[in-house]
Each structure stands twice: as structure tokens, then as C-alpha cells.
Amino acid sequence: MAQQPINPGDVAPEGTPGTGENVCPRCGGSGTIDDGDCPDCGGSGTVIEGIGGA
């Protein structure tokens, strides 16, 4: 199975245990900044972040 590329705002590839999808903090979930794709989320409006904690 080929690994999906991750965006700069992602901490890990999608599906990694201990991570989940969240709204991109840079673009606020719109996927755009200044009429172009958000560089952190790649235009999706979401990023993969770590969840939980000890």
C-alpha cells in the first residue's frame, strides 16, 4: 500500500494511531489563504494532529 503524502500542517499520515483530523488553524478550515490553497493543509481545510496525551 502506498503511503499518502502529508501536508506541512500534519503531524503524521492519515490513519496513524493516536492521531485525528482537525480544522486547520492557519486557514480556519476554509482551505484557502489569499485566493490560493492554504500551504499548511494543502487546500483541504483539515490537518492530522495528535490526540489524547498522558
C-alpha positions as YAML, in Angstrom:
chain: A
units: angstrom
residues:
- id: 1
  name: MET
  ca: [0.00, 0.00, 0.00]
- id: 2
  name: ALA
  ca: [1.44, 3.39, -1.00]
- id: 3
  name: GLN
  ca: [1.79, 5.98, 1.74]
- id: 4
  name: GLN
  ca: [-0.15, 9.20, 1.18]
- id: 5
  name: PRO
  ca: [1.91, 12.39, 1.22]
- id: 6
  name: ILE
  ca: [1.38, 14.59, 4.24]
- id: 7
  name: ASN
  ca: [0.94, 18.35, 4.27]
- id: 8
  name: PRO
  ca: [3.22, 20.65, 6.29]
- id: 9
  name: GLY
  ca: [0.48, 21.11, 8.93]
- id: 10
  name: ASP
  ca: [0.09, 17.36, 9.50]
- id: 11
  name: VAL
  ca: [1.99, 15.67, 12.33]
- id: 12
  name: ALA
  ca: [1.59, 12.19, 10.81]
- id: 13
  name: PRO
  ca: [-0.03, 10.40, 7.85]
- id: 14
  name: GLU
  ca: [-3.79, 9.89, 7.97]
- id: 15
  name: GLY
  ca: [-4.80, 6.78, 9.90]
- id: 16
  name: THR
  ca: [-1.79, 6.80, 12.23]
- id: 17
  name: PRO
  ca: [-2.85, 5.54, 15.68]
- id: 18
  name: GLY
  ca: [-3.13, 8.34, 18.22]
- id: 19
  name: THR
  ca: [-3.98, 10.98, 15.61]
- id: 20
  name: GLY
  ca: [-7.14, 12.52, 14.25]
- id: 21
  name: GLU
  ca: [-8.43, 15.09, 11.81]
- id: 22
  name: ASN
  ca: [-8.90, 18.68, 12.98]
- id: 23
  name: VAL
  ca: [-9.70, 22.06, 11.41]
- id: 24
  name: CYS
  ca: [-6.57, 23.71, 10.02]
- id: 25
  name: PRO
  ca: [-5.59, 26.50, 12.42]
- id: 26
  name: ARG
  ca: [-3.95, 28.58, 9.71]
- id: 27
  name: CYS
  ca: [-6.91, 28.94, 7.33]
- id: 28
  name: GLY
  ca: [-9.69, 28.20, 9.84]
- id: 29
  name: GLY
  ca: [-10.97, 25.31, 7.75]
- id: 30
  name: SER
  ca: [-11.57, 27.28, 4.56]
- id: 31
  name: GLY
  ca: [-8.66, 25.65, 2.72]
- id: 32
  name: THR
  ca: [-7.65, 28.97, 1.17]
- id: 33
  name: ILE
  ca: [-5.46, 31.93, 2.03]
- id: 34
  name: ASP
  ca: [-5.24, 34.98, -0.23]
- id: 35
  name: ASP
  ca: [-7.17, 33.25, -3.07]
- id: 36
  name: GLY
  ca: [-4.82, 30.24, -3.10]
- id: 37
  name: ASP
  ca: [-4.57, 26.86, -1.37]
- id: 38
  name: CYS
  ca: [-3.52, 27.04, 2.27]
- id: 39
  name: PRO
  ca: [0.09, 25.85, 2.49]
- id: 40
  name: ASP
  ca: [-0.46, 24.04, 5.80]
- id: 41
  name: CYS
  ca: [-3.43, 21.86, 4.83]
- id: 42
  name: GLY
  ca: [-2.93, 21.77, 1.06]
- id: 43
  name: GLY
  ca: [-6.40, 23.21, 0.48]
- id: 44
  name: SER
  ca: [-8.35, 20.53, 2.35]
- id: 45
  name: GLY
  ca: [-9.17, 22.69, 5.38]
- id: 46
  name: THR
  ca: [-8.11, 19.93, 7.77]
- id: 47
  name: VAL
  ca: [-4.87, 18.71, 9.30]
- id: 48
  name: ILE
  ca: [-3.88, 15.50, 11.11]
- id: 49
  name: GLU
  ca: [-2.93, 16.13, 14.75]
- id: 50
  name: GLY
  ca: [-2.01, 14.08, 17.78]
- id: 51
  name: ILE
  ca: [-4.89, 13.36, 20.18]
- id: 52
  name: GLY
  ca: [-5.02, 12.37, 23.78]
- id: 53
  name: GLY
  ca: [-1.96, 12.53, 25.94]
- id: 54
  name: ALA
  ca: [-0.55, 11.19, 29.12]
...
